Amino acid sequence: MTSPNRALVLIDVQQEYFDGPLKVQHPPVRTSLGQITAAVDAATSAGIPVIVVQHTAGDQAPIFNPTTSGFALHPDIESRRSSDWTSVTKRFGSVFADTGLAEHLHTRGVDTVTLVGYMTNNCVIASAAEAETHGIAVEVLSDATGAISISNGAGEVDARTVHETLMAVLHSNFAAVASTQTWMSALTDARSLAKDNLPASAQAGAARFRA
């Protein structure tokens, strides 16, 4: 197996997710932030390109408004920002939608993106799913992402259940899911992360939850 040519993609590590109704709840946002910065430092040491993404809803929006403080990157990310990083602003959930990022990655020979950031239940899963259409493999760091609890007309789910369920969903088809420490070990060994597949996941699920 050839070594992956990775890029680390930081999805929306913005102040909106550290306070207020969108505050990431599981894993605790300060915990996941520590893992994100560890991944950034490891990528920098390994010479892996870093893509930093920020979401905008326009300058009239109540959140993700580029004229407000909530749009800003968390200081722990901003302080690490380098002129070598690629900055992307997006308007949709996926980091690939209408951003030109896929073309940029292909130009640089990147075949694998490692996704960290927020939120698991929105931009992370949207980005992982769309990557398949661009022929780009995906890794998701489970402790460097995070979810919120949700309640709406279709039901209600706590943040831990949201996050753990989506990690299992992603690993069954769309991405190789691992901890930040496991990913850093893979960097050192220049190897891909192990990924499951849908038939095997379905068979194991049927055996585990057989009526």
C-alpha positions in Angstrom: 0.0 0.0 0.0 1.4 3.4 -1.0 1.7 6.1 1.6 -1.2 8.6 1.6 -0.5 12.2 0.5 -2.5 14.0 3.1 -3.8 17.4 3.9 -5.2 18.4 7.3 -8.5 20.3 6.9 -9.6 22.4 9.9 -13.4 22.9 9.6 -14.9 26.0 11.2 -12.9 26.1 14.4 -14.6 29.4 14.9 -15.7 31.3 18.1 -19.4 30.5 17.4 -18.8 27.0 18.6 -17.3 27.9 21.9 -20.2 29.8 23.5 -23.9 30.2 23.1 -26.5 27.7 21.5 -23.9 26.3 19.1 -21.4 25.4 21.7 -20.0 22.0 21.0 -20.9 19.6 23.7 -19.4 16.2 23.0 -16.6 15.7 23.2 -16.3 18.8 25.4 -15.2 21.6 23.1 -12.0 22.5 25.0 -11.0 18.8 24.9 -11.5 18.6 21.2 -9.7 21.9 20.7 -6.7 20.4 22.4 -6.7 17.5 19.9 -7.1 19.8 17.0 -4.1 21.9 18.0 -2.1 18.6 18.5 -3.1 17.6 15.0 -2.0 21.0 13.6 1.4 20.8 15.3 1.9 17.2 14.1 1.0 18.1 10.5 3.3 21.1 10.6 6.2 19.0 11.8 5.5 16.4 9.2 5.2 18.9 6.3 1.6 18.2 5.7 -0.4 21.1 4.2 -3.0 22.7 6.4 -6.3 24.0 5.0 -8.2 26.3 7.3 -11.9 26.7 6.6 -14.3 29.4 8.0 -18.1 29.4 7.4 -19.9 32.6 6.4 -23.6 33.3 6.4 -23.1 36.8 5.1 -22.8 40.2 6.8 -26.5 40.4 7.6 -26.7 37.1 9.4 -27.1 36.7 13.2 -24.3 34.0 13.3 -21.3 33.3 11.2 -21.3 36.9 10.2 -17.8 37.9 9.0 -18.2 41.3 10.7 -18.6 39.8 14.1 -16.3 38.2 16.6 -18.1 34.8 16.3 -16.7 34.4 12.8 -13.1 34.5 14.0 -10.9 31.4 14.4 -10.3 30.4 18.0 -7.1 32.1 19.2 -5.3 28.7 19.6 -5.8 28.2 15.9 -5.2 31.8 14.8 -1.9 31.9 16.7 -0.7 28.9 14.7 -1.8 30.2 11.3 1.1 30.3 8.8 1.4 31.9 5.4 1.8 28.3 4.2 -1.8 27.5 5.1 -4.6 27.6 2.5 -7.6 29.7 3.7 -11.0 28.8 2.5 -14.4 30.5 3.1 -17.5 28.4 2.6 -21.2 29.1 2.4 -22.5 25.5 2.5 -22.0 22.6 4.8 -19.3 20.8 2.7 -15.9 22.3 2.5 -15.9 21.3 -1.2 -19.1 23.0 -2.2 -18.4 26.1 -4.4 -14.9 26.6 -2.9 -12.5 25.1 -5.4 -10.9 23.1 -2.7 -11.1 19.8 -4.6 -9.3 21.2 -7.5 -6.7 22.8 -5.3 -6.0 19.5 -3.6 -5.8 17.6 -6.9 -3.3 20.2 -8.1 -1.1 19.5 -5.1 -1.4 15.7 -5.5 -3.4 15.3 -2.3 -5.3 12.1 -2.2 -6.4 12.0 1.4 -7.9 14.7 3.7 -7.9 14.5 7.5 -11.0 16.3 8.8 -11.0 18.0 12.2 -13.3 20.7 13.6 -17.0 21.3 13.8 -19.6 20.1 13.7 -19.8 16.4 13.4 -23.5 16.5 12.7 -23.2 19.1 9.9 -20.1 20.1 8.1 -17.9 17.1 9.0 -20.3 14.5 7.7 -21.2 16.7 4.7 -17.6 17.1 3.7 -16.8 13.4 4.2 -19.7 12.4 2.0 -18.9 14.8 -0.8 -15.2 13.9 -0.8 -16.1 10.5 -2.4 -17.4 12.3 -5.5 -14.0 14.0 -5.9 -12.0 10.8 -5.6 -10.5 11.9 -2.3 -10.1 9.6 0.7 -11.1 10.8 4.1 -9.9 10.4 7.7 -11.9 11.8 10.6 -10.4 12.3 14.0 -13.1 11.3 16.5 -11.6 13.3 19.4 -10.8 16.4 17.3 -14.4 16.9 16.1 -17.6 17.4 18.1 -21.4 17.5 18.1 -24.3 19.3 19.8 -27.5 18.0 21.2 -30.4 18.5 18.8 -34.2 18.6 19.3 -36.7 19.3 16.5 -39.9 18.0 14.9 -38.3 14.7 14.0 -37.0 13.9 17.5 -34.3 14.7 20.0 -30.8 13.3 20.5 -28.1 14.1 23.0 -24.7 15.2 21.7 -22.8 12.1 22.8 -25.3 9.8 20.9 -25.1 12.1 17.8 -21.3 12.1 17.8 -20.8 8.4 18.4 -23.5 7.4 16.0 -22.1 9.5 13.2 -18.5 8.3 13.8 -19.8 4.7 13.3 -21.7 5.8 10.2 -18.7 7.5 8.8 -16.4 4.5 9.5 -18.8 2.2 7.8 -18.3 3.8 4.4 -17.2 7.4 4.1 -14.1 7.7 6.2 -11.4 6.0 8.3 -12.2 7.1 11.8 -9.5 7.2 14.5 -8.2 9.1 17.5 -5.7 11.9 17.0 -3.0 9.8 18.7 -3.6 6.9 16.3 -3.5 9.3 13.4 -0.2 10.8 14.6 1.3 7.3 14.8 0.1 6.7 11.2 2.0 9.9 10.2 5.2 8.6 11.8 4.8 5.3 10.0 3.7 6.9 6.7 0.7 4.6 6.5 -3.0 4.8 5.9 -5.6 4.4 8.6 -7.7 1.3 8.5 -11.2 1.8 7.2 -14.2 -0.5 7.6 -16.8 -1.1 4.9 -20.6 -1.2 4.7 -21.1 -4.9 4.1 -18.9 -5.9 7.0 -20.5 -3.2 9.2 -23.9 -4.5 8.3 -23.1 -8.1 9.0 -21.5 -7.3 12.3 -24.5 -5.0 13.2 -27.0 -7.7 12.3 -25.1 -10.2 14.5 -24.8 -7.8 17.4 -28.4 -6.6 17.4 -30.2 -9.7 16.2 -33.8 -9.8 17.6 
